[in-house]
Amino acid sequence: MSYAAVVLDNDGVLTELPNHETLWRAAERTFQSFDLSTPSGEQVRALVGGNVEAIRTLCAEHRIDASTFCYEAAAHAVREQKRELREGLRTLYDDASTLWDLNARLGLVSDNQHETIRFILQFFGIEDRFEAVYGNPYTPEGLRRMKPDPHYLDAALDDLGTRNALYVGDSAVDVEAAANAGVDSALVVRDDAVPDCEPTHRIESLGELPALV
């Protein structure tokens, strides 16, 4: 099968996942910014997962503007992720070098903050390889467009000028987003935790992509 474009997720596909401690620290500092008590595990998961209803409920309880809260949360998350990248606590997967072997236009669509994604591409010197890049703006409106909503994947495909594309992700949500956008999916399974979904292709490494493209 031949694809004119390949669009990748970032976390868990192109780069290692953010460390749990990094995300927890960002959540704690967000709460501290509003003089709130230390967040519970459930509240941290709501922040990291972009659970907009849980975030709105929290903000309503404490009379905080949801947009202001999201802006602060995004700023701390971006700052902490930049720190872990600079300190070498998180890096590209070795098989990311495969991107230069693909005879296809490339895009990147992630639910991580857009500023973080841009920083990652610049930090590792691979920004020029991607023609379309979309991260989530982490606003109440943006969070409603997280995958499996295909909004940003559709935008990337429009930029790339084709629907003959493959979306590469590491979760069931990525596979569903691809289906919602009407394109094929490749699920990267890097460990024993296999998502319950039915992708078009199942791979263990980005090194398998050239054979698909």
N, C-alpha and C positions, 0 to 999 in steps of 0.2 A: 504494500500500500504506500502511496506517495502523498505527502502533504506539502502545501505551499508555504505553510507557516506553522511554527511551534510556539505556544505560549506556556510559560512555566509559572507555577506558584513559587514562592521564595522559601519560607520557613519550612525546613524538613525536606526540601527538594534541592534548592540551589545552595542554601546555607544551613548550618546546624540550627536547631531550634533555640530560641532564647532560653537562658538558664532560669529555672524556677525562682532562684534567689533574686535575679534581676527584676523579674516581673513583680515579685512580692515587694521589693524595695520601692519600686515606682508607685505601687498602689499605696503603700504606707505614707510616702511623701505627699501623694495627692491628698490623702485624708488629713495629714498634718497641715496642709495649706489652708484647709477650711476648719481647723481646730476640731476635727472629729476624732473619736477614739480609734485605736488600732483596728484595722479592718479584719473581719472574719474571713475564713477560707472561702465561704460562699460569696462574700462581697468581692474578694480578689478575683474569683472566677468570673463574676459578672463583669468586672472591669476588663479583664484580659479577653474574655469571650465577646465583648461588645454587646452584652445583653441590655438593649436600650430600655426595655420596660423596667428592669431591675434598677438601672441607673436613674431613670426618671422617678421611680418610687423613692429611692434613697434621697434624691435631691428635694423632692416634695416634702419628705419627712423633716428635713433640716432647713427648708426654705432657702435652697441654693438654686440658682439658675442652672439648668441642665447644660446649656451650651457652654457656660463658663466652666462648669465642672469638667466637661469633656475636653475642653481646651487645656485645662491644667493637667488632666490625666495624660493626654497625648504628649504634652511637653516633658513630663517626667519619664514617660515610657521611652520617648526618643532619646532623651539624655542618658538614661541608664543603658539602653542598647548600644549607643555609641561608645560608652565607656567600656562595656564588655568586649566590643570588637577591637577597640584600641589596645586593650590589655591582653588580647589574644585568647580570650575565654570562649570565643565563638568564631568560627571561620567557614570558608567555603568547603564543600565536599570535594574530595580529590577528583571525582568524575565530572566536575563542572567544566573541565578542560574539553569535554566532548562537544561543547557548544560550538567550537571552532571547526568541528568536523561535520556539522549539519548544513546541508544544502537547502536551507529554508530561511525565511524571514523570521525573526525572533521577537517575542513580546514577553512581558512579565506582568502578572496580575496577582496581587497579594492583599490579604485582609490586614496586614501590618500597616502602620502609618506610612503615608507617602514619603514623608521626610526621611524616615528610617530606610526605606527601600532605596531612595536616591543616594543616601549616604553609603549604603552597602555597595552599590554598583560602583560608585566613585572610589571608595576605600580599596576595593580589590581591582580597580582598573579595568572593569568590564562593561562600563556604561555604554561604550560605543557599539557593543554587539547587539544591543536591544533597540528596536525601532519604536516600540510602544511600551510604556511603563505606567502602571496604575497601582497605587497603594490606596488604602482607605483613609479619608480625611479625618476620621474619628470625631464626627459631630453627630448629634442625634439623627440628622437626616442621613448622613453617610453610613451610620451603623445599620440603618434599615436596609441598606444596599449591600451588606456583607453577603458572601456566598452562603447558600446556593443561588441567591439572586444573581443573574448573569449581567447586571448593569455594566460593571467595569470590564468584564470579559468581552461583552458586546462592543464596548468602546474601543478596546484594543484591536479586536478583529476588524472594525471599521477603519482604524488607522493603518492596519496591515493590508487592507484592501482585498481580503479573501475570507471565505467561510470554509475553504478546504484546509482545515486547521486541526491541530492536535493540542489539547490542554493537558499538561502534565502536573499532577498533584500528588499529595500523600494522604488524602483523607476521603471519606465518603462524601463530604460536602463538596470537595473539588470535582468528584465524578458527577455529582448531581448538577453542579453549576455548568459543567460542559454539556450535559444533556439538555439543560434549560436553554443553552445558547445554540443548540443544534449542531455541536461538533463532537468529534471522538475524544476519548479520554485515555490517558496512560496513568496508571497508579503505581507510584514508586513505593515498594515495600522494603524498607531498610532494616527491619528487625522482625521479631516474632509476632508483633502486634499487627495483625492483618485486619484492616477495616472490612466491615460487612457491606459490600457493594459489588456491582457488576460493571467494571470498567471495560472499555474496548480492548485495552491491552494491560497486562500486569507485568511490571519489570522490577528488577532488583537494583538496577543502577542506571544512571543517565547514559552510561556507555552502551546501552542497548538501543538508544534512540536512532542512531544512524541507520540501523537495519529497518526501522519502521518508516523513516522519512525518505 
